[in-house]
């Protein structure tokens, strides 16, 4: 769907000397690999403490747009991790940050197909919006001649994961994109799969976005992984060189590609959805710089142990 | 989306001698250009009568899957046109006919994302199905560990236009396509636009299909226009040469492409969504053999008048 070119790279190497990697980077970006369901993965707090003690900046990114940064901060807190809002980059925030970065006019409105997180971030950023959960129960009247009115001031439609997706939202957003001159079509992500619950894989934000691609025949601007928007934003905000960032994640086609698209170092952890055999399959063209079993390997894989 | 190659053709010619075209074909396939909203277009009954009197076979095709052939037959009747069920080919019927054509096992089931027409046609064809309108009000429970069960006997998911589209259906159909070995993904059509009411363009079946493309990362098998399935079926059923069929429609990217993909003659009528300037735009690569203003031109454009 996205047309990123995977950089040709040698096969991934097992991480043998964590200290060398740690010393070579200034910032670690973690995908949500630090927890599984509602539990922290063993050894995560100690690993993060060690990295902080070495002066490393930590950033947590997610394509999940259903919560705001503040809401995610609370989730970290209940798990016993202290993470500030500024360290959290969810695609809900990315959508608002993108609109800010292009000086989206404050007198224009954003139509939201998605959940509460996007609304909260738009509000914090000072943008006017409509849609979101309140359109979840709306239906189309089908009397002859019926016309759905839409707000001509909508200048952007933001589409994210939405459990309350319905035809009303498809038609409303489609009218805005098709009929409002210059209206933007922004996707928080195009993930096929999301993790509503641990018990199975759930259809992800890619399905809501796919519906709008089908009805508008336009491609969205993606602000979440693997688009480089968040990486560019981070590098810019913190004044970091991208070569001094290491992206740590468990998905090749989002996390690792995101790191590579952004020109960062990449570390795949095998504690999530990607197995060693998937990484080494001839069908896989995405090779991180390093791979390891779990995040806490940072604590044990010391040069001194050699 | 579809990978049909448009046949390189000369620019469309205005229809000047209708008799010559009529004499050269055995069957006319009409898209729904015969009516607009709930009214027949002027001169249509007389034109159809004239064609029938010359022994021409008439077939009416639509990508709309919300009704069955029988239900469309009643609509024709209320408009004062006598059309038999056998002359009507809606994509709801095409989905069932496709499953029949591949001997889809009668002990397997079809999961339907769509409206009543698909269910009625599957039932007539003797297939077991689930889903459809009855899943329109279903919601996902979000307690931790929740798992949506799905029927392992579903061997095909048929996706058509659906006003009652929701996340439950996306997840159910996605699970079937992703987890049931060999499960087919069939689309009635991928139209961006449909005509629920006259008053505006409505997001079409392409949006429901797009959602499943996004969540399954698979491409559907399309049975409606512009896929050639219906044309092949017609040629086979009636024993017609495709070069003796003329497709008459108002859309370049569905009707005319459908005719051309099937190797038929094509006539564009300008009484619908396509204007002469759209046809002649350098951005348009789809050229019918002929174009004319309206269907009733068949009555007036006589060689004798020259």
Interface residues (C-beta under 8 A of the other chain):
Chain A: X1 X37 X38 X139 X140 X142 X143 X144 X145 X146 X147 X148 X162 X163 X164 X165 X166 X167 X170 X171 X174 X175 X178 X190 X192 X193 X196 X197 X198 X199 X200 X201 X202 X203 X204 X206 X207 X208 X209 X210 X211 X212 X213 X214 X215 X216 X217
Chain B: X37 X38 X139 X140 X142 X143 X144 X145 X146 X147 X148 X162 X163 X164 X165 X166 X167 X170 X171 X174 X175 X178 X190 X192 X193 X196 X197 X198 X199 X200 X201 X202 X203 X204 X206 X207 X208 X209 X210 X211 X212 X213 X214 X215 X216 X217
